[in-house]
């Protein structure tokens, strides 16, 4: 059996095909997005989370802009 046939059979098991069509998969993407967000906020890799790095880089950019303007 080909992999594509297995995938098709697995996708047909998701309920709501007649009523929602392709949009029946949206709840899975919402849950996946929420899980990624939780992971980025709460899970530390080394000493930092994703948002620690983001905030640091943002403050560095602001500092560099101020130094270029001569403030």
N, C-alpha and C positions, 0 to 999 in steps of 0.2 A: 504494500500500500504506500502510495506517495505521501510525502509530508504535507503537501497542499491539501490532499483529501482529508487527512487527519485534522488539519487546522479548520477546514470548512465544517467538518462534523462537530468539532469542539465549539465553534462559533454558533452553530445552530442550536446548541444546548442552552444558550443564554436566552431567557424568556423575554417576551415583548416584541418579537419581530414584526408581527402584523400591525400592532398599534404604533410602535415607536420607530420601526425600521432601523436604520443605522444608528440613530441617536440612543438606542438602548444601551450603548456602551459608555455613555457619558458618566454615570455614577462611578464606574471603575477609574476613569481619569480624574475625577474629583478626589477620590480616595487616594490615588497615587500622588496627586499634587499635594494633598494635605500631609501625607507621609513624608514626602520629600522636604516640605517646609519644616515639619517637626524635627527631622533629622538634621537639617541645616542649623536650626536654632539650638538644639539640645545636645548633640553629639560632638564631643571634642576629639579632634585629631591632633595629637601632640598636645599643645597647650591652648589651642584656639579653636573657636567655631568659625563657620563661614561668616557670620555677621560681625565677629570681632575683626576679622581681616577686612571686611567691607568698610566698617566704620573707620579703621585706621587709615586705609587708602583714601577715603573721602576727606578725612582731616588733613592728610598730607597734600592732597590736591588743593584744598582751600589755602593752606599755608603757602604753597608755591605760588598760587595766584596773587596772594597778598604781597609776597616778596617781589614779584614782578611789577606790581603796580607801585611799589615803593611805600607801602603803608607801614 
